[in-house]
Amino acid sequence: MAFDLSRFEKTLTDLLKDNNLEENLSKIIRNMEKEFDFQSLGIFLKNFKTNIYRLKISRNLSHSFEKNTVFHECDKLISHLKPLKLLDYYPSTSDVPMFEKSFSHLLVVPLHNNRELLGFIFIDRESGNFDQEEISKLNIFSVLISLGFSLVNNRHDIEQLIDRDELTQLYNHRSFMDRTEKVLSQAKRYKRDLTLLILKLDNFENVIRTIGKDNTDDLIKSIALILEKNLRDTDIIGRIYKDTFAVAMPETHENVSMIAIFRLDEKILELPLMNNYKIGWGVVESNESVLDLSDLINKATEAAFESCRKTEENVTIYR
């Protein structure tokens, strides 16, 4: 089948108009359907957090296969794809990867950029073989998908940098506010619990003068790591000021939040650099008297300041 350049050009133009990965993959797949005679086709992409390759989009595969089929870094197919070369299989080939359908010819093409495996495309035929021109076309589509996926990942990384505090990689003030606004709105609408915690490092400027900026940065990073490792995935954690952390805890009553505070407080106070310094916690639960998120943060911050002034307990619940 001759390569339709005008259709391919239109697909490239359409891709520049849309930043959504799923939409762009759909456009590419629709183009491929017109360029290839195939039995089944699938695009697996790597999740870089889990290092698992999952099916992102497919044609002529069952829902069960789409839902349940994954590949891991230790699987033979992935190790065979690491050299970033097209894999060419026939029924008699050894170590044939198991997809859903029997085939007469199977091609598996790595998706990659900067020598890193991003995923792969597989395409098969029930009868007959793919010719060299079709293999060349498939390689072109694989490059297009690889670049598109890389751009999406790069864009995500840039957005993460903009959304994150540079030192701790927690949400910065704006990002914390944006995310917590949504959670607070839902809590108010459905009358659900939400508790906000403010953690303040007391006399921050004096800490810098005493132990230096580098050691202070190390202390802040250590506190951030403790928060990140010991809170739930659903909790929203931010560094909203240079000396202040905030945690929004959805579906959590203030009494329950105290369990988390005592656990975190113990770990933070065990840090060697905390020997001569004080932290204060402020706790406030969302209720009918809370006007908005700024009001919630102001009340929790006021409670945290009060905790810093205390000589014994370092937790204050705003009443």
C-alpha positions as CSV (number, residue, x, y, z in Angstrom):
1,M,0.0,0.0,0.0
2,A,1.5,3.3,-1.1
3,F,2.2,5.9,1.6
4,D,-0.3,8.7,1.5
5,L,1.9,11.7,2.1
6,S,-0.9,14.3,2.0
7,R,-2.8,12.4,4.7
8,F,0.3,12.0,6.8
9,E,1.0,15.8,6.5
10,K,-2.5,16.5,7.7
11,T,-2.0,14.3,10.7
12,L,1.2,16.1,11.6
13,T,-0.6,19.5,11.3
14,D,-3.4,18.2,13.5
15,L,-0.9,17.0,16.1
16,L,0.5,20.6,16.5
17,K,-3.0,21.8,17.4
18,D,-3.6,19.4,20.3
19,N,-1.5,18.8,23.4
20,N,-3.5,15.9,24.7
21,L,-1.6,12.6,24.4
22,E,-4.7,10.4,24.1
23,E,-6.2,12.6,21.4
24,N,-3.0,12.7,19.5
25,L,-2.5,8.9,19.7
26,S,-6.0,8.4,18.4
27,K,-5.2,10.6,15.4
28,I,-2.1,8.6,14.7
29,I,-3.9,5.3,15.1
30,R,-6.6,6.4,12.7
31,N,-3.9,7.3,10.2
32,M,-2.2,3.9,10.7
33,E,-5.5,2.1,10.1
34,K,-5.5,3.5,6.6
35,E,-1.9,2.7,5.9
36,F,-1.7,-0.9,7.2
37,D,-3.6,-4.1,6.7
38,F,-3.4,-5.7,10.1
39,Q,-5.1,-8.1,12.6
40,S,-4.4,-6.3,15.9
41,L,-2.3,-3.4,17.1
42,G,-1.4,-1.9,20.4
43,I,0.8,0.9,21.9
44,F,2.3,0.3,25.3
45,L,3.8,3.2,27.1
46,K,6.0,3.3,30.2
47,N,4.8,4.6,33.5
48,F,8.0,6.1,34.9
49,K,6.8,6.0,38.5
50,T,6.1,2.3,38.5
51,N,8.4,1.2,35.6
52,I,5.4,-0.8,34.2
53,Y,4.5,-0.7,30.5
54,R,0.7,-0.5,30.0
55,L,-1.5,-0.6,26.9
56,K,-2.4,3.0,26.1
57,I,-4.4,2.5,22.9
58,S,-5.3,-0.5,20.7
59,R,-7.3,-1.9,17.9
60,N,-9.0,-5.3,17.7
61,L,-8.1,-6.4,21.2
62,S,-10.5,-7.6,23.9
63,H,-11.3,-5.5,27.0
64,S,-9.8,-8.2,29.2
65,F,-6.5,-8.0,27.3
66,E,-6.4,-4.2,27.4
67,K,-7.1,-4.1,31.1
68,N,-4.9,-7.0,32.4
69,T,-1.8,-7.0,30.1
70,V,1.3,-5.3,31.4
71,F,5.0,-5.7,31.0
72,H,7.7,-5.2,33.5
73,E,11.4,-4.3,33.2
74,C,12.4,-7.9,33.9
75,D,10.2,-9.4,31.1
76,K,12.0,-10.9,28.1
77,L,10.3,-8.7,25.6
78,I,11.4,-5.5,27.4
79,S,15.0,-6.8,27.6
80,H,14.9,-7.6,23.9
81,L,13.7,-4.1,23.1
82,K,16.4,-2.4,25.1
83,P,18.8,-2.3,22.2
84,L,16.1,-0.1,20.5
85,K,15.8,-2.2,17.4
86,L,12.7,-3.5,15.6
87,L,11.7,-7.1,16.6
88,D,10.5,-9.3,13.8
89,Y,8.6,-12.5,14.7
90,Y,7.0,-15.4,12.8
91,P,5.2,-18.4,14.4
92,S,8.4,-20.4,14.3
93,T,10.6,-17.7,15.9
94,S,11.9,-18.6,19.4
95,D,10.9,-16.4,22.4
96,V,7.8,-15.1,20.7
97,P,6.1,-12.6,23.0
98,M,2.5,-13.5,23.9
99,F,-0.1,-11.1,22.7
100,E,-3.7,-12.0,22.3
101,K,-4.0,-13.4,18.8
102,S,-2.2,-16.1,16.7
103,F,-0.4,-14.5,13.8
104,S,1.6,-15.1,10.6
105,H,3.8,-12.1,11.1
106,L,4.4,-9.9,14.2
107,L,6.4,-6.6,14.4
108,V,7.3,-5.0,17.7
109,V,8.9,-1.6,17.4
110,P,10.5,0.3,20.3
111,L,9.4,3.8,21.2
112,H,12.4,5.7,22.4
113,N,14.2,9.0,22.8
114,N,17.6,10.0,24.0
115,R,18.5,6.2,24.1
116,E,15.7,5.6,26.6
117,L,12.9,3.0,26.0
118,L,9.6,4.7,26.3
119,G,7.4,1.9,25.3
120,F,6.6,-0.1,22.1
121,I,4.1,-0.7,19.3
122,F,3.1,-4.1,18.2
123,I,1.2,-4.9,15.0
124,D,0.4,-8.3,13.6
125,R,-1.2,-10.1,10.6
126,E,-3.3,-13.2,10.6
127,S,-2.0,-14.2,7.2
128,G,0.8,-12.9,4.9
129,N,3.8,-10.8,5.8
130,F,4.5,-7.1,6.2
131,D,6.8,-5.9,3.3
132,Q,9.8,-3.6,3.7
133,E,7.8,-0.5,2.8
134,E,5.3,-1.2,5.5
135,I,8.1,-1.7,8.0
136,S,9.6,1.7,7.0
137,K,6.2,3.3,7.5
138,L,5.9,1.7,10.9
139,N,9.3,3.1,11.9
140,I,8.2,6.6,10.8
141,F,5.0,6.3,13.0
142,S,7.1,5.0,15.9
143,V,9.4,8.1,15.7
144,L,6.3,10.3,15.6
145,I,4.8,8.6,18.7
146,S,8.1,8.7,20.5
147,L,8.6,12.4,20.0
148,G,5.0,13.1,21.0
149,F,5.2,11.1,24.2
150,S,8.6,12.8,25.0
151,L,7.1,16.2,24.5
152,V,4.2,15.4,26.8
153,N,6.6,14.1,29.5
154,N,8.8,17.2,29.1
155,R,5.8,19.5,29.4
156,H,4.7,17.7,32.5
157,D,8.2,18.0,34.0
158,I,8.2,21.8,33.3
159,E,4.7,22.1,34.9
160,Q,5.9,20.2,37.9
161,L,8.9,22.6,38.3
162,I,6.5,25.6,38.1
163,D,4.1,23.9,40.6
164,R,6.8,22.9,43.0
165,D,9.0,24.5,45.6
166,E,12.5,24.5,44.2
167,L,14.1,23.3,47.5
168,T,11.7,20.7,48.8
169,Q,9.7,19.7,45.6
170,L,6.5,20.1,47.6
171,Y,3.7,22.2,46.2
172,N,4.5,25.9,46.2
173,H,2.1,28.5,47.6
174,R,0.1,28.9,44.4
175,S,-0.2,25.2,43.7
176,F,-1.1,24.4,47.2
177,M,-3.9,27.0,47.2
178,D,-5.2,25.8,43.8
179,R,-5.4,22.2,44.8
180,T,-6.8,22.8,48.3
181,E,-9.4,25.2,47.0
182,K,-11.0,22.4,45.1
183,V,-10.9,20.0,48.0
184,L,-12.3,22.6,50.4
185,S,-15.1,23.4,47.9
186,Q,-16.1,19.7,47.8
187,A,-15.9,19.4,51.6
188,K,-18.3,22.3,52.0
189,R,-20.6,21.1,49.3
190,Y,-20.9,17.5,50.6
191,K,-20.5,18.4,54.3
192,R,-17.3,16.3,54.6
193,D,-14.4,16.7,57.1
194,L,-11.3,18.6,56.1
195,T,-8.5,19.6,58.5
196,L,-5.7,22.0,57.7
197,L,-2.3,21.8,59.4
198,I,0.3,24.6,59.5
199,L,3.8,23.7,60.6
200,K,6.0,26.7,61.3
201,L,9.8,26.7,62.1
202,D,10.2,29.3,64.7
203,N,12.6,32.3,64.4
204,F,13.7,31.3,60.9
205,E,16.1,34.1,60.3
206,N,17.9,33.3,63.6
207,V,18.2,29.6,62.4
208,I,19.9,30.8,59.2
209,R,22.3,33.1,61.2
210,T,23.2,30.3,63.6
211,I,23.7,27.2,61.4
212,G,24.0,28.9,58.0
213,K,21.9,28.7,54.8
214,D,23.1,25.3,53.6
215,N,22.4,23.6,56.9
216,T,19.0,25.4,57.1
217,D,18.2,24.2,53.6
218,D,19.1,20.6,54.7
219,L,16.8,21.0,57.7
220,I,13.9,22.2,55.5
221,K,14.5,19.3,53.1
222,S,14.6,16.8,55.9
223,I,11.3,18.1,57.3
224,A,9.7,18.0,53.9
225,L,10.8,14.4,53.4
226,I,9.3,13.4,56.7
227,L,6.0,15.0,55.8
228,E,6.0,13.3,52.4
229,K,6.8,9.8,53.7
230,N,4.4,9.8,56.6
231,L,1.3,11.4,55.2
232,R,-1.3,9.8,52.9
233,D,-1.3,10.2,49.1
234,T,-4.6,12.1,49.4
235,D,-3.1,14.7,51.7
236,I,-1.9,17.9,50.0
237,I,1.5,19.1,51.2
238,G,3.0,22.5,50.4
239,R,5.8,24.8,51.5
240,I,3.8,28.0,51.4
241,Y,6.4,30.3,53.0
242,K,10.1,29.9,53.6
243,D,9.5,28.9,57.2
244,T,6.0,27.4,56.8
245,F,4.5,24.1,55.6
246,A,0.8,23.4,55.1
247,V,-1.0,20.1,54.9
248,A,-4.6,19.8,53.8
249,M,-6.2,16.5,55.0
250,P,-9.4,15.6,53.2
251,E,-12.0,13.4,55.0
252,T,-10.2,14.0,58.3
253,H,-11.6,15.3,61.6
254,E,-9.2,17.4,63.7
255,N,-9.1,14.7,66.4
256,V,-7.8,12.2,63.8
257,S,-5.3,14.7,62.5
258,M,-3.7,14.9,65.9
259,I,-2.5,11.2,65.6
260,A,-0.6,12.2,62.4
261,I,0.8,15.4,64.1
262,F,2.2,13.5,67.1
263,R,3.8,11.0,64.7
264,L,5.3,13.7,62.5
265,D,6.4,15.9,65.4
266,E,8.3,13.0,67.0
267,K,10.2,12.3,63.8
268,I,11.0,16.0,63.1
269,L,12.3,16.7,66.6
270,E,14.6,13.7,66.3
271,L,16.5,15.5,63.5
272,P,20.0,16.5,64.8
273,L,19.6,20.1,63.5
274,M,16.4,20.5,65.5
275,N,18.3,20.3,68.9
276,N,18.1,24.0,69.5
277,Y,15.1,25.1,67.6
278,K,11.3,25.0,67.9
279,I,8.4,24.2,65.7
280,G,4.8,25.0,66.1
281,W,1.7,23.3,64.8
282,G,-1.6,25.0,64.0
283,V,-4.7,23.0,63.4
284,V,-8.1,24.1,62.1
285,E,-11.1,22.1,60.9
286,S,-13.3,23.4,58.1
287,N,-16.7,24.3,59.4
288,E,-19.6,26.8,58.7
289,S,-17.6,29.6,60.3
290,V,-14.8,29.3,57.8
291,L,-15.2,31.8,55.0
292,D,-12.7,30.5,52.5
293,L,-9.3,28.9,52.1
294,S,-7.4,32.1,53.0
295,D,-9.5,32.3,56.2
296,L,-8.6,28.7,57.0
297,I,-4.9,29.3,56.5
298,N,-4.9,32.5,58.5
299,K,-6.6,30.7,61.5
300,A,-4.2,27.8,61.3
301,T,-1.2,30.1,61.0
302,E,-2.4,32.1,64.0
303,A,-2.6,28.8,65.9
304,A,0.9,27.8,64.8
305,F,2.3,31.2,66.0
306,E,0.7,30.6,69.3
307,S,2.3,27.1,69.5
308,C,5.7,28.6,68.9
309,R,5.2,30.8,71.9
310,K,4.3,28.0,74.2
311,T,7.0,26.6,76.5
312,E,5.6,23.0,76.6
313,E,3.1,21.8,74.1
314,N,3.8,22.8,70.5
315,V,0.3,22.1,69.0
316,T,-2.7,24.5,69.1
317,I,-6.1,23.8,67.7
318,Y,-7.9,27.0,66.6
319,R,-11.2,27.5,68.4
